[in-house]
Amino acid sequence: MLLAERLGGPILPGVLAALALLVWVLNGAGVIPADRSILWFGTCAMLGMLFFGLRGFLGERLAGAIPALLAAFGLAFLVATLFTLLRTVFPGMPVATADLVPKGAPLEVKGDGRPGRYRVVVEGHMPPTQGQASQGEHYEMSVARGGTTVETFGGDFMERWSERRLGRRGTAPVRTVRDVDQHVVADPDGSGFQLSLQSLVPAEGRNVTVSVIPDDFPTWPLVGLGILLGAAALALDAWRTVDPGDAILSAFTFAGLLGIAAFRRFAPAHPGLPELIFNLVAGGIAGWALSSALWALLRKPLGGWFRG
């Protein structure tokens, strides 16, 4: 009982919060790169959600297969969320890369004979400006198979300067840059395709760097695992709770899963820590709302089933 009390106390979440704050500070200072900062911060966040979700079970008299089920649940939750986080930050090595100029030679992407999807990362190279002047670029690209254009896409790069107030009288220049974009291209028959830069405005002396990365992320198996985890969380809450409003494990489970899913879906080509935090908050709110709705619908049937 003393061990359960200590494990459920503030020590572990305090350590995780301090580590997450340290990662945030070191990332802002440029000591830790963005990709590793995301992994460390995300790991702390998922461990924290798992802790608060399972803490209510520490005071219960757990017997039979329940401890093993809780351990398996926690392991599956960490695998689903942290694997997704890892593959989003490190998507893999590109199979083709080249610097493209308008109306120049295309980038050839060879297929492997199987249907697939590819992430096309486009990086712009805007020259330095004098006097902190803002600038922008617009590009248009095409996808061709067998000499026939089957798809086109485009985007914009920008560099913007603004002023930020420091205290009552001081100001400091703030530079905002967006010079990387990404798109998803399908290869339905595995025969490959060609990427061409059709236009770049302004184009004088400029090019873009294009990298093609296989998008072989196992989406549907992880979606299935997420559904199983959500169902298991609802069942465990119904087994444990005596308060009709107590579905804490379900709330944190759905919040963590949807937060990581939102980051996977909306993260830019080279995400940073702010994108992770924003998506964790937005997805977490959506997951909490979904958990509340499902609990309101299912708590009585599940509670009746567990009570026999």
N, C-alpha and C positions, 0 to 999 in steps of 0.2 A: 504493500500500500504506500509506503514511503517512497519507493522508487517511482511508482505511478504518479504520485504527487509531484515529485521533482521533474519528471519528464513532461508533465502537463503545465509546468510553471513558465515563467517568462525568460528563462535562460536561453533556450534554443531560438525562439523568435527574436530575442534581443541580439544574439550573435549574428543571425542571418540579416537583420536590419542594419547592423553596423557594417557587415561585409558589403552589403549592397550599396550603402552610402559611400564607403571607401572606393568601391569600383566606379561609382558615378563621379567622384571627385578626381580620381586618377585618370579617368577617361577624358574629363574636361581639361585636365592639365596636359594631355597628350602622352602620358606615361604608358597607358594601356591602350592598344589599338581597338577600334570600334568592334571588330568581330569577336575578339576575346572578351571585351566588356559585355557584349550582349549575352554571351554564353554564361559568364559568371553571374550577371545580374538576373538573367532568366532562371538559372538554377536556384538561386536564393529565393526568387519569387515562387517557383513551383514547390520547393521544399517547405516554404512558409504556408502555402495554401494546403498542402498535404498535412502539415502539422495541425493547423486549426480545424481541418475537416475531421481528423481522427482523434483529436484531443478528447472529445466527449466519450470515446470508448474506453479511455484509460481508467475511468472510475467504475466500469462495469465488471461484473464477475464473468469473465470470458472463459468459456469451456468448449470442449469438443473441437470442431473444425473452424470456429470463428477466428481465433488468432491467426491461423494459417490463411484464411480468406482475407483478413485485413492486410497481412503482409503481402499476399499476392496482388491485392488491389493497389496498394501503394507502389509496388514495383511496376505494375502495368501502367499506372498513371505517369510515373516518371519516364518510363520508356516512350510512351506515346508523345508526351510533351517535349522532352529534351531531345529525342531523335528528330522531331519536326523542327525544333529550333536549330539544331546542328546542321541539318540539310538545307535550311533556308539561308543560314550565314555562309556555309561552305557548300555551294551547289555542285561542285565537281569541276574537273578540268575541261576547258573548251576543246571541241573536236575540230574547230576551224577558227582562224582569226586573221584579220587583214586590215590595212588602212585603205579606205575607199575614197575616191574622188568622184565628183559628179560626172556621169556618163563614162566612167572608166571601166576597167575590167571588173567583172563580178567576182564575188567570193563563192567558191564551189564547196557545197556541203554534200559529202557522199553519204548515201543511205546505207543501212545494214540489212536491207531486205525485209525489214519488219516495220509495221506502222509505229510511229513515234511522234513525240512533241519535243520542241527545242525552244530554249530561251535565247533570244537574240538581244544581246547587250550592246547598245550604241553609245559610244563615248565621244563627246565633242572636244575640240581643242580651240578655245577662244583665245586670241592673242591678248597680251596685256594692254591696258589702255592708260592714257595720260589723264591726270586730274580726277581719278576715281569716277570715270564716266561709266554709266550702265550700258550694257550691250546684250544682244541676243542673236540666236541663229534658229533657222527653221530648216528641217531636212525632210525629204521624201524618199522612201525606199520601195523597191519592188521585189517580189518573190516569183521566180520563174521555174517551170519544169518543162524540160524538153523544148526550150526556146520560146515557150508561151507564158506570158505573165498571168499568174493566177491570183495574186494578192498584192495589195499596196498598203503601206502604213507610213506614218510620219510622226514628228514630234518637234518640240522646241527646247532649246537650251537658253539659259539666261544667266547674266551676272548683274546684280543690282547692288547699288550702294545707298545707304541711308545713314541717318544720324540717330544716335541713342544718347539720351540725357544721362549725365553723371552728376549727381548732386543737384544743387540749385542752379549753377551757372555753366558747368562743364558739359561737353559733348564728346562723343567718340564715334568714329566712322564704323559702320557695320557692313560687312561684305556678305552677301547671300549668293551662292552659286548653285546652279542645277545644270550639270554638264554630263549626266549619265541617264540613259533611258533604257527601258527593256520592253520586249514584245514576245509573244508566244506564237510560234509558227508550227503548224502541223505537217507531218509527212505521212499521208494516209497509206501509201503503198510501199514505203521504205526505199524509194528509188533516188532520194536526194533532191536537192534544189539549188538554185543560184540566187544570191542576194546582190542587188545592184543599188548604188546610190544614184537616184534619178536627179535630185536637185539639192542644193545647199545654199541658203541665202543668209548672209552674203557668202560668196563662194571663192573670192579671190585669194589664192594661196592657202586654202583651208581644206581639211579632210576630216573624216570621222574614223574611229577605230571600232570595228565590229567583231564581237566574239560570239560564237555559237556554242551553247552548252546543252547537252541532252537533259530534258526535263523528265527523268525517269523516277520521280518521287512516287512511292506507293500510296497514292491518295486513298483509294477505296479500301484497302486493308486497314489503314489507320482510321478512316471514317467508321468502319465496322467496329474496331477496337474502342473508339470513342463512344459509340452507341452502347456497347456492352458495359463500359465503365459507368456511363450515366445510369443505366438500368440497375447495375450493382449498387451504386451509391443510393439510389432511391430505396432499394430493398433493404440495405443495411440501416438506413435511417428509420425505416418502418419497423424493423426488428428491434432497434434500440429505444426509440423515443417513447416518452410518456406524455409529451406536450405536443398537441396537434400542429403547432407552428414550428417545431424543432426539426429542421431538415438541413443541418449545417454541412454535413458531408456532401450532400447533393449540390448545395449552393457553391461550395468551393470547387467541386469537381467540374461542374459546368462552366464556372468562371475561368478556371485554368485552361480547360480544353478550348473554349471559344476565344479566349485571349490569344493563345498560341496560334489557333487557326486564322484569326484576323491578321496576325503578324505575317503568317505564311502567305496569305492572299494579297495583302496590300503593301508588303515591304518593297522598297525600291531595290534597284540592282545592287547597290552597296549600302545597306541599311546602317543606321546609327542607333545609339542608345535612346534618343528621343522617340524614334519610330517604334521601338519596342515598348517603351513605357506607354505611349499613346494607345497602341493597339491592345496592350494588356488591360488598360483601364476601360476602353470602349468594349472590347470583347468580354471583359469581366462583368460589366454592367448588364450586357445582353445575356450572359450565362446565368447571372443571378436572377434575372427576370424569367428566363426560361425554366429554371429550377423551381421558382415560386409557382409558376403556372402548372407545371407537371405535378408538383406536390399537392396543390389544391385539388387536382383531379384524381390523384391516385392514392392519397394517404389513407382514405377510409377503406378502399378495397384491399390495399396491401396490409393495413393494420388488422383488418378482420381475418385475412389469410394467416398472418403470423400468430394471431391469438387463437387460431383453430376454429 
